[in-house]
Amino acid sequence: MSRSKALQYYILTRILLAPLMLWTIVTIVFLLLRATPGDPADAILGNRAPEAAKEALRERLGLSDPLWLQYLNYLGQIIRFDLGSSLSSQGLSVWEVIVQHFPATVELTFYGMGVAVLLGVGVGMFAASHPGTIFDAGGRLFGIITYSLPLFWMGMVFQLIFSVQLGWFPLGTRFPVGAESPTTLTGLYTLDSLLTGNLGQFLTALHYLALPCLSLGLLLSGIFERMVRVNLKQTLRSDYVEAARARGIPERRILFAHGLKNALIPVITVLGLTIATLLGGAVLTEVTFSWPGLGNRLYEAITLRDYPTVQGIMVFFGVIVVFASIVIDLINAYIDPRIRY
């Protein structure tokens, strides 16, 4: 089988398996929500509400039906692309909640991933180009520490140092309270402020974005640092690199043109696997910094026992992870002709 045919077969298989993976996510979230203690009627109406009112609410929400019937009804909604109505945001559907909060999460994850890639690749490349030195040991230590630190703890330490003690950055939120936010075009404050030509709003948005994206980026930078350092070390010891040195090619050119290019191939693969970690990290970061994104909204929905919102957001995140993994596989196959499926 030719490489192009094999790749087409692999992508088709992944696409056909995507509904199965999403069904697994839907089923697990559905069962876990109903296995945990708590009653949505109590969360919505309060513990002191009359029992008759609570029972009427359960009937209206379908929570009094048998579990298997609730499950089948929800699967039917998913098939119709109907995520239901939010219980904690009266008058809003789950799709409207996602559209309202997702741009903030996109902005945070985009800048956080940028910090992770730049810092992780930079430190990993510098450590690998100085093997056996203090820089190599420092790079190894950097990867271990950043990978193992709890994200919420690191975010609170940043808040304590840079917000409370030094006063350089705000404690949280996305924009100053009472200030006019950028005109909504894409929902991304930094991009919208640039598109409308408002430099002041752009700098303000970056100021509020700095600590959250640095916290999220540091968490992921350790993954990239370790991958780049290990693979670049192996690449720089390969025969074709030694041959390039023998021809008198400058070391800097060897590092970037020969070593780093090949060392980044496994990093791109890991990038796809990092999407799920990135979304999970975004939830913790948004809660820590009161960032009004989809992760923070998911946390609130879990606290309020808002079944439709939790299930809808998790399905939405699941679609993103599945789609991103397929795209990364395509990119990886394109840049590395040696890959076979």
Secondary structure as UniProt FT lines:
FT   HELIX           3..35
FT   HELIX           40..45
FT   TURN            47..48
FT   HELIX           51..61
FT   TURN            62..64
FT   HELIX           67..79
FT   TURN            80..81
FT   TURN            90..91
FT   HELIX           94..128
FT   TURN            131..132
FT   HELIX           134..148
FT   HELIX           151..158
FT   HELIX           159..165
FT   TURN            177..178
FT   HELIX           189..195
FT   TURN            196..197
FT   HELIX           199..236
FT   HELIX           239..246
FT   TURN            247..248
FT   HELIX           251..253
FT   HELIX           254..260
FT   HELIX           261..288
FT   TURN            289..290
FT   HELIX           294..303
FT   TURN            304..305
FT   HELIX           307..335
FT   TURN            337..338
//
